[in-house]
Amino acid sequence: MLAANYRSGDDFVVEFLGHRFEFSASDFGERVTAAGVRLGLIGSNDLDEDEAADLVELVADGRIVDPRSGLGLYLVRHWERVSLVGGESLVYWMRKLVFRGAWLDHRVKEGLLDVSWIEDTGDFGYAEPQGGRTLLELAPVPSWREMQYRG
């Protein structure tokens, strides 16, 4: 078993590309919500407890068994349309963004990346501390904006 590269708790475990990340429920929930906003699935991170729980269940288990909220019902009812966009899987991208955020945080914590706020884009920028290359764009992500839950 891999040693944890990032750890905020032991409620959720994500293993990806040889890394193991362990999350507290609140950390995981915040990262899942942020991923939903980044993909355009939801319009803001202002989710109620049941909406957040449905989104967390989707990312953790790959499905929602018993929806607790309008968001969960929307995802279950429209799964055929929402699950894939342009051949890209919603669950895969949600998990990837959760991993990506934790990986970046871990690299910052270890002193391997510096982070700064980019006013123009309203996002964070990352660069190597010794002035090496700047990571301007982490990678484009598909968009679920056309199917965004509007509750």
ABEGO torsion letter per residue (X at the ends): XBBBABBAEAABBBBBGGBBBBBBAAAAAAAAAAAAAAAGABABABBBAAAAAAAAAAAAAGBBABBABAAAAAAAAAAAAAABBGGBBAAAAAAAAAAAAAAAAAAAAAGABBBBBBAAAGBBBBBBAAGBBBBABAEBBBBAAAABBAX
